[in-house]
Amino acid sequence: MPKSVKPLPLRKSDNDKWEVENVPGNWIKCENEADAKIISNVPIVRAKIYKTIFPNNALSNELDKTAEKLKQYRISDYRFFKAMAEKARGQGS
């Protein structure tokens, strides 16, 4: 895992919509800034998984919130975050 994990790039488009760049050149249009920030922070939340001792309710809540936003925007990684949320609650294997 890299020593320095950073959020994904954010920008405000010409039509005042917030966007997140998940891979170079691919911008995901978000409904609002709050959604864009949650999706932008995916790399940071993912890194927390590997640094946290389970169970951890605070992390499970953050993972659930991240999973919900990823699912809302049809980003397939939501399944991973949902499974990790269960594990962080001590429910997963």
C-alpha positions as CSV (number, residue, x, y, z in Angstrom):
1,M,0.0,0.0,0.0
2,P,1.4,3.5,-0.9
3,K,2.6,5.6,2.0
4,S,0.6,8.6,0.9
5,V,-3.0,8.0,-0.2
6,K,-4.8,10.9,-1.8
7,P,-8.5,11.6,-2.7
8,L,-9.5,11.3,-6.3
9,P,-9.5,14.6,-8.3
10,L,-12.6,16.8,-8.1
11,R,-13.8,19.6,-10.3
12,K,-16.9,21.7,-10.9
13,S,-18.0,21.4,-14.5
14,D,-19.3,24.2,-16.8
15,N,-22.9,23.3,-15.9
16,D,-22.1,23.7,-12.1
17,K,-22.1,19.9,-11.5
18,W,-19.4,18.3,-9.4
19,E,-17.3,15.6,-11.0
20,V,-14.8,13.0,-9.7
21,E,-12.1,11.5,-11.9
22,N,-12.0,7.8,-11.1
23,V,-9.5,6.9,-13.8
24,P,-7.5,9.3,-16.1
25,G,-10.0,11.1,-18.4
26,N,-13.1,9.5,-16.9
27,W,-15.2,12.0,-14.9
28,I,-18.2,10.8,-12.9
29,K,-20.9,13.4,-12.7
30,C,-22.3,13.8,-9.2
31,E,-25.6,15.3,-8.0
32,N,-23.8,17.5,-5.4
33,E,-20.5,18.4,-3.8
34,A,-21.1,16.1,-0.8
35,D,-21.6,13.1,-3.0
36,A,-18.5,14.0,-5.0
37,K,-16.4,14.3,-1.8
38,I,-17.5,10.8,-0.6
39,I,-16.6,9.2,-3.9
40,S,-13.3,11.2,-4.0
41,N,-12.3,9.8,-0.7
42,V,-12.7,6.2,-1.7
43,P,-8.9,5.6,-1.8
44,I,-8.6,7.0,1.7
45,V,-11.4,4.9,3.1
46,R,-10.0,1.8,1.4
47,A,-6.6,2.5,3.0
48,K,-8.2,2.7,6.5
49,I,-9.5,-0.9,6.1
50,Y,-5.9,-2.1,6.1
51,K,-4.8,0.0,9.1
52,T,-7.8,-0.7,11.4
53,I,-8.3,-3.4,13.9
54,F,-11.8,-4.9,13.7
55,P,-14.4,-4.6,15.0
56,N,-14.6,-0.8,14.5
57,N,-18.1,0.8,14.4
58,A,-16.8,4.2,13.2
59,L,-15.1,2.6,10.2
60,S,-18.1,0.4,9.5
61,N,-20.4,3.4,9.3
62,E,-17.9,5.2,7.0
63,L,-17.7,2.1,4.8
64,D,-21.6,1.8,4.6
65,K,-21.8,5.5,3.6
66,T,-19.2,5.0,0.9
67,A,-20.9,1.8,-0.3
68,E,-24.3,3.6,-0.6
69,K,-22.8,6.4,-2.7
70,L,-20.9,4.0,-5.0
71,K,-24.1,2.0,-5.5
72,Q,-26.1,5.2,-6.2
73,Y,-23.6,6.1,-8.9
74,R,-23.4,2.5,-10.2
75,I,-19.8,2.0,-9.3
76,S,-19.2,-1.7,-8.9
77,D,-16.8,-1.3,-6.0
78,Y,-19.7,-0.8,-3.7
79,R,-19.9,-4.5,-3.0
80,F,-16.4,-4.6,-1.6
81,F,-17.1,-1.6,0.7
82,K,-20.4,-3.2,1.9
83,A,-18.6,-6.5,2.6
84,M,-15.8,-4.7,4.5
85,A,-18.5,-2.7,6.5
86,E,-19.9,-6.1,7.7
87,K,-16.4,-7.3,8.5
88,A,-15.7,-4.1,10.4
89,R,-18.8,-4.7,12.5
90,G,-17.5,-8.2,13.2
91,Q,-20.1,-9.9,11.0
92,G,-18.0,-10.9,8.0
93,S,-15.5,-13.7,7.7
